[in-house]
Structure formats: structure tokens, C-alpha cells
Amino acid sequence: MNIQHYYTINKQSPVPLYFQIKETMIALIKNNTYKISEKLPTELEFCEALDISRPTIRQAFQALEKEGYIERKKAKGTFVTSPKVDGFFFQKLNSFNEEMRQLHLTPSTKVLKQEIIEADEVLADSLQIKIHNKVLHLQRLRYANEEIMVYVNTYVPISYAPSLLEYDFSKTDASLYEVFRINNTPIAYVDRVVEALNAPSHLAKLLEIKKNDAIYSITTQAYNEQGIIQEYSIAHYRGDRNKFSLRLLQK
């Protein structure tokens, strides 16, 4: 690639040089000039082509790496990578599909299981129901732009939405919370617990990552307006493709 052809650097601008380089590179990644997994020119090649100091180039690379656009591999070079999906899972109640669309990504779902089971002791405690009560077990892989983001097991007492067993959760507009709303049992609030884990073999295989890669395990209990648990789920998010934003308010 002819670096000078793609990078227009204004040394008289009040905008820092490293930031100009960083933003240009992000634009080139987004328009697919730089492709995912492509090896980038070296810092020295950027320095010579743009007549800019190496610390400035290094600062641009560091910022790009922090934001997830590039990955530097020792003795191999610098490569383009996919930035992490920045989810607002802990700020507002959105379906996965809604959240991906807001991030300008195309969501899709693969349903692995959709079955009625009897609650064991652990599941009964998590849903605050009796042992052996009927529960819908929904097991899914969720994708963004055809890349696996999360593997999730969802459990719903079937009494809250008897039609769930026939509902097609592979549809692009499918939403469990929308089904609850239609059945006049909307979700009012949720409790979520996040834990960082190293992926065991079975999860690594499902998420298409390596064993012991970092993942987020997020447990959710969703309550209706009467304070009754209507959904219990355990989701495992790929650590290399997801991050979550929080907003804390001082009252």
C-alpha cells in the first residue's frame, strides 16, 4: 500500500498528529481498504512515508490497539482485527437483536435447543418455583455480522408464556421480552451478575475460540411488575469480541 496516497496529515492543524493518523486508519479499516487479519506497514515505514517521528506513530498504534482495531504480535508485526462490540447490557433493557442493530450490526440466532424440562433443585431455586415445575429451556448461539458473540441458556416457567415452545426464536426479529409483553407479562427489571472466566473446552468449541480464552459469564434474573422471576439465563460472551459500558449516577 502507498501510505502517502491514503494519509493526508496536516502538520499545521491543532489536531494532534497521532490522532489524525489513528482516525484515518480507522476509516480505512471500516471501508475495507485494510482488511481484517491484514498485516499493516511497520512503524518505521509510516515514519518514512509521512515524515513523522516514531513516538507519534507509536502513540497512534497504541490508541488503535486499545480500541481493538489492531493487534501487535511479537516478532510477526501488526495486524488489523475486529473492534469489540460495546454493549449496554448493564444500562438498559434491550433485546440482543435491538442492541446489535443500534450498533449497526446485523444480528442472527441459531437455536440449539427449545424444549420443556422439569426444574431440578438448582433451577427451582434460581426461578423461585417448585422442583419438577415445567420450564422452557432455550439454548441459543447469538451472532453479529455472522460472527458468534454469545452462547446463552434461558429458562422460563412455561406458565408465563405457554406459546413459547412454538415460537420461532431463529427469526431476525425474535425477542423473548417482546413475547412477554404480548402476553401481558412484561419484564420490569433484572438482576445481573458478571464473572470473568477462562473458557473450558465445551464453551470454547461452541464460541469458536481457544480453550482458556477469556469469556464473560453473565447470569440474569428478570422480574415482572409483581416482583416474580420470569426468566433465568446464563450467557457466555466472547471476551475478545465484547465489552460492556456502565454509567454510575451520584444521587
Secondary structure, DSSP 8 states (H G I E B T S, - for coil): --HHHH----TTSSS-HHHHHHHHHHHHHHTTSS-TT-B---HHHHHHHHT--HHHHHHHHHHHHHTTSEEEETTTEEEE----EEE-TTTS---HHHHHHHTT--EEEEEEEEEEEE--HHHHHHHT--TT-EEEEEEEEEEETTEEEEEEEEEEEGGG-GGGGG--TTSTT--HHHHHHHTT--EEEEEEEEEEEE--HHHHHHHTS-TT-EEEEEEEEEEETTS-EEEEEEEEEETTTEEE-------
